Amino acid sequence: MRAVWSGTIGFGLVNIPIKLYSATQDSRLDLDMLDKKDHAHIKFKRVNENTGKEVPWEQIVKGYLYNDEYIILEDEDFQEAAPEKSKIITIESFVEQVEIDDIYFETPYYIEPDKAGVKAYELLLKTLQKTGKAGLGRFVLRTSEHLAVIRPKDNYLMLQQLRFEQEIRSPEDLSIPSSSKISKKELDMAVQLVESYTSEFDISQYKDTYHEDLLKIIKAKASGKRRTVKKMKVVHTKSSDLFDQLKASLGNNSGNKKRAS
């Protein structure tokens, strides 16, 4: 793996030199954009809108439109904005992990200690494991500041980027209906259905089968076979049918469990 960030975790007066590695990878198929006429590759060019000429990367700068004028930003400007956050993740507070709403979670990273920080890394890991706490801090990655939580995972530490509160949209604009008249027998049947489908969480049982199926279609087309598109019609449950469909669902699941056992 290739490190995406290197710096230090500040834990009180203890500094832990570390590296961050992306914990995720893309499972999607690598699809190219082609011209429908001759299947030639489509290329995107960086073009000057005034001259129409292509601009090489080394001549491209970043600017912010301020009072109808672009203010050009250099690399040094990004570093000057928060020099300490470009090199150190200071743990500002510790919180209970369960208190962090899932809506704030974003990109996960593995944290690896440098040789000089192995003991301090292990100390922080064991402390978080024992207390059930997670450390909150901020750092700069790719010219943007990120809120992050540092938490234990098995025998190592993970950093999870968090969204700031202002990045979360308010649900006030949602059209949520007022309380519907759910009968006790409907609720009891729904609870029974949920319990019949309940099992221990095992992420390994869930695979990205869509892209596997798409690859099968690609291979079939490559061999000259014609595709067959399955027609599907979704029928929405009416209020009057709710109990009967819950009951039928429960019966189907019981049958599936018997066949599985």
C-alpha positions, 0 to 999 in steps of 0.5 A, spaced: 500 500 500 502 507 498 501 512 504 496 518 502 498 522 508 504 522 513 505 526 520 504 525 527 498 524 532 498 529 538 496 525 544 497 530 550 504 531 550 505 525 546 507 525 539 506 519 535 509 519 528 504 515 523 502 514 516 495 513 513 493 508 508 486 508 504 482 502 507 478 501 501 478 500 494 473 500 488 470 494 486 467 497 480 468 495 473 473 500 469 469 502 464 472 507 458 468 512 454 468 511 447 465 514 441 459 510 439 461 511 431 468 508 431 469 506 439 475 511 439 477 513 446 474 519 449 479 524 452 478 530 456 482 536 455 484 542 459 482 548 455 483 555 456 476 558 454 479 564 451 484 561 446 481 554 445 488 551 446 490 546 451 493 548 457 499 543 460 498 541 468 504 545 470 501 552 467 494 550 471 493 554 478 488 554 483 484 561 484 478 563 488 473 568 485 473 574 490 469 581 488 469 579 481 477 578 481 480 571 481 485 570 487 491 565 485 493 561 491 500 557 491 502 551 495 505 555 500 498 559 501 494 552 503 500 550 508 500 557 511 492 557 512 493 551 517 501 549 518 500 545 524 494 541 521 498 539 515 503 535 519 499 533 526 493 530 528 491 533 535 486 529 539 482 535 541 477 530 545 475 523 547 468 521 546 464 514 547 464 511 540 457 509 540 455 517 541 457 518 534 452 518 529 453 514 523 451 519 518 457 523 520 462 517 517 466 518 511 472 515 508 476 510 513 484 509 513 489 505 516 494 508 521 501 505 521 506 507 526 513 509 524 519 505 528 520 511 533 512 511 535 511 504 536 510 504 543 506 510 544 502 507 538 500 501 542 499 505 548 494 509 545 491 503 542 490 499 548 488 505 552 482 506 547 480 499 547 480 499 555 476 505 555 471 504 549 473 511 547 475 514 540 479 521 539 477 527 535 481 531 531 482 535 525 487 535 520 489 537 512 489 532 507 489 534 499 488 542 501 482 541 505 481 540 512 477 534 515 474 532 522 477 525 524 475 520 529 481 515 531 479 509 534 481 502 535 480 496 531 483 489 532 490 490 534 491 497 530 488 504 530 483 506 524 482 514 522 475 515 520 474 522 516 467 525 519 463 530 516 462 537 519 455 538 522 454 544 516 455 538 511 449 535 513 442 537 510 436 538 514 431 533 514 425 538 515 424 539 507 422 531 507 414 530 506 414 525 512 406 523 513 403 524 520 402 518 524 398 512 520 393 508 524 397 501 525 393 496 528 396 491 533 396 485 529 400 488 523 405 491 528 406 484 532 406 480 525 411 485 522 416 484 529 415 477 528 417 477 520 423 481 522 425 476 528 424 471 523 429 474 518 434 476 524 441 473 524 448 475 526 451 481 522 457 477 517 459 482 512 462 477 508 456 474 506 454 480 502 458 481 495 458 486 490 454 481 485 452 486 480 458 488 477 460 480 477 453 479 473 455 485 468 462 482 467 458 475 465 454 480 460 460 483 457 463 476 456 457 473 453 457 479 448 464 478 446 462 471 444 457 473 440 451 471 444 445 475 445 442 478 451 436 477 454 433 482 459 428 480 464 422 484 465 420 486 472 414 489 475 414 492 482 407 492 485 406 496 491 403 494 497 396 497 499 394 499 506 388 494 505 393 488 503 399 490 509 397 484 514 396 479 508 402 480 505 406 480 512 403 474 513 405 471 507 412 473 507 412 470 514 410 463 511 415 464 505 421 465 510 419 459 514 419 455 508 426 457 506 429 456 513 426 449 513 429 448 506 435 451 508 436 447 514 
